[in-house]
Amino acid sequence: GQNIDQPTEMTATEGAIVQINCTYQTSGFNGLFWYQQHAGEAPTFLSYNVLDGLEEKGRFSSFLSRSKGYSYLLLKELQMKDSASYLCVSMNRDDKIIFGKGTRLHILP
Amino acid sequence: EPEVTQTPSHQVTQMGQEVILRCVPISNHLYFYWYRQILGQKVEFLVSFYNNEISEKSEIFDDQFSVERPDGSNFTLKIRSTKLEDSAMYFCASSEDWSSSYEQYFGPGTRLTVT
């Protein structure tokens, strides 16, 4: 089966660092992505992990542990525009794509 | 920068009517997808399409749904007989090829309201 769990909401302060965790159960796992979605807009791609380890892209980093079925998205130097939902998404070898419910991140000044 | 476009941005239809949602993927992309997002809920995968055929579909994508690439640029989603529960935002996405299928570019969406 396939299932994704991530926190519903998180709050952080401008300039700080926040880590959004995601656990997944995906048979035939073939990769995990993170997308950002601002309210009323389409998702935009942030990162992709298929091997264990950390992928860094500017202020955003994503980590994957396949053995633990665990990923996190790390956002540094938070800006007000980072207020959005962050979607953890898994894909299996049959190209089945499952979105998590998203974590709504609120940034406080 | 190339982008995925979708028309219309908002479609209102009566229950039982057929609707066609249109998408123009990025021109050199080969993989196309439809997703839906019911208000306040998570994004749900509907179907992926490659080489003029469906490569994968979800349980949501039943006989009421169909997809087509009628020409070299458009990619359409048809709902034959709409139900109230089909009201949602429908997103089209495309990716360059299978190896980068994770990096999907989403269109702005079509909000479908079934009354």
Contacts between the chains, C-beta under 8 A, distances in Angstrom:
chain1	res1	chain2	res2	distance
A	31	B	102	5.5
A	33	B	102	5.0
A	37	B	43	7.7
A	41	B	108	7.2
A	41	B	109	7.9
A	42	B	91	5.5
A	42	B	106	3.8
A	42	B	107	6.2
A	42	B	108	5.5
A	42	B	109	5.5
A	43	B	43	6.5
A	43	B	91	7.4
A	43	B	106	5.3
A	44	B	106	6.9
A	45	B	102	7.6
A	45	B	103	5.1
A	45	B	104	6.5
A	45	B	105	7.3
A	48	B	102	4.3
A	48	B	103	6.6
A	87	B	42	7.6
A	87	B	43	6.6
A	91	B	101	7.5
A	91	B	102	6.6
A	94	B	56	6.1
A	95	B	48	5.7
A	95	B	55	6.0
A	95	B	56	4.5
A	95	B	101	6.8
A	96	B	45	7.1
A	96	B	56	6.1
A	96	B	58	7.4
A	97	B	33	7.7
A	97	B	45	4.4
A	97	B	48	7.7
A	98	B	45	7.0
A	99	B	35	7.9
A	99	B	42	5.0
A	99	B	43	4.2
A	99	B	44	6.8
A	99	B	45	7.1
A	100	B	42	6.6
A	101	B	41	7.5
A	101	B	42	4.4
A	102	B	42	6.2
